[in-house]
Amino acid sequence: MKARVSVLSKNQQKRALAEIDKMTDEVIEKKMAQVTRRLLKLVCHVLNEHFQFGKHRLSLVINEIGKLSTEHDDDELFYEHLDRIVIDYLGLPFEREEENEIDKVILERTKNYEHKK
């Protein structure tokens, strides 16, 4: 028995790639939301257990984090300023934004993917 492999037209290939991109974006968004939700739950737990934050104060913290995140999502200057406050002034051991290799890899792969189209 001979197997037949169908060849997709250019248009079908583009639609298939677009669908794959859409599905990938949805999976990434769901995973990011899950990680964010878990981190916020951990922050709430620690603030409650060690600093007696109640429901009202925890709600304020969550809302402020959400507001700042939404307002400054693509604002690199804001995150450089935040690095100066959190790392330099407060002395907390966070990785600086410009040192984030994941963003560099994603940017490079996006450029390569766009170039192939």
C-alpha positions as CSV (number, residue, x, y, z in Angstrom):
1,M,0.0,0.0,0.0
2,K,1.3,3.4,-0.9
3,A,0.9,6.4,1.4
4,R,0.0,9.7,-0.1
5,V,1.3,12.9,1.4
6,S,-0.7,15.9,0.5
7,V,1.2,19.1,-0.2
8,L,-0.2,22.3,1.3
9,S,-0.5,25.4,-0.9
10,K,1.2,28.6,0.2
11,N,-2.1,30.0,1.3
12,Q,-2.9,26.9,3.4
13,Q,0.6,27.0,4.9
14,K,0.1,30.6,5.9
15,R,-3.2,29.8,7.5
16,A,-1.8,26.8,9.3
17,L,1.2,28.9,10.6
18,A,-1.2,31.7,11.7
19,E,-3.3,29.2,13.6
20,I,-0.2,27.7,15.2
21,D,0.9,31.2,16.2
22,K,-2.5,32.0,17.7
23,M,-2.6,28.7,19.7
24,T,1.0,29.3,20.9
25,D,0.1,32.8,22.1
26,E,-2.9,31.5,23.9
27,V,-0.9,28.8,25.7
28,I,1.8,31.4,26.6
29,E,-0.8,33.8,27.9
30,K,-2.4,31.1,30.1
31,K,0.9,30.1,31.5
32,M,1.9,33.6,32.3
33,A,-1.5,34.2,34.0
34,Q,-1.0,31.1,36.0
35,V,2.5,32.1,37.1
36,T,1.4,35.6,38.0
37,R,-1.6,34.3,39.9
38,R,0.6,31.9,41.9
39,L,3.2,34.6,42.7
40,L,0.4,37.0,43.9
41,K,-1.0,34.2,46.1
42,L,2.5,33.7,47.6
43,V,2.9,37.4,48.2
44,C,-0.6,37.6,49.9
45,H,0.2,34.6,52.0
46,V,3.6,36.0,53.2
47,L,2.1,39.5,53.8
48,N,-0.7,37.9,55.8
49,E,1.4,35.5,57.8
50,H,4.3,37.8,58.7
51,F,2.9,41.3,58.5
52,Q,-0.8,40.7,59.4
53,F,-2.2,42.1,56.1
54,G,-5.9,41.5,55.9
55,K,-8.2,41.2,53.0
56,H,-8.5,45.0,52.5
57,R,-4.8,45.7,52.5
58,L,-4.1,42.6,50.3
59,S,-6.7,43.8,47.8
60,L,-4.9,47.2,47.7
61,V,-1.6,45.5,47.0
62,I,-3.0,43.3,44.3
63,N,-4.8,46.2,42.6
64,E,-1.7,48.5,42.7
65,I,0.5,45.8,41.3
66,G,-2.1,45.2,38.5
67,K,-2.3,48.9,37.8
68,L,1.4,49.4,37.6
69,S,1.9,46.4,35.5
70,T,-0.8,47.4,33.0
71,E,0.4,51.1,32.8
72,H,4.1,50.2,32.4
73,D,4.0,46.9,30.6
74,D,6.1,48.1,27.6
75,D,7.9,51.0,29.4
76,E,11.5,50.0,29.6
77,L,12.4,53.3,31.3
78,F,10.0,52.6,34.1
79,Y,11.6,49.2,34.8
80,E,15.1,50.7,34.7
81,H,13.9,53.2,37.3
82,L,12.3,50.3,39.3
83,D,15.7,48.5,39.2
84,R,17.4,51.5,40.7
85,I,14.9,51.6,43.5
86,V,14.6,47.9,44.2
87,I,18.2,46.8,43.5
88,D,20.4,49.8,44.2
89,Y,18.4,51.6,46.9
90,L,16.7,48.7,48.7
91,G,19.6,46.3,48.1
92,L,17.4,43.4,47.0
93,P,19.1,40.7,44.9
94,F,17.0,40.9,41.7
95,E,18.3,40.5,38.2
96,R,18.3,43.7,36.2
97,E,15.9,44.0,33.3
98,E,18.6,44.5,30.7
99,E,20.2,41.2,31.8
100,N,17.1,39.2,31.1
101,E,18.2,36.6,28.5
102,I,14.7,35.2,27.9
103,D,13.6,38.5,26.4
104,K,16.7,38.6,24.2
105,V,16.0,35.0,23.0
106,I,12.3,35.8,22.3
107,L,13.3,38.9,20.4
108,E,15.9,37.1,18.3
109,R,13.5,34.2,17.5
110,T,10.8,36.7,16.5
111,K,13.2,38.5,14.2
112,N,14.2,35.1,12.6
113,Y,10.6,34.1,12.3
114,E,9.6,37.4,10.7
115,H,12.6,37.1,8.3
116,K,11.5,33.6,7.1
117,K,8.0,34.9,6.2
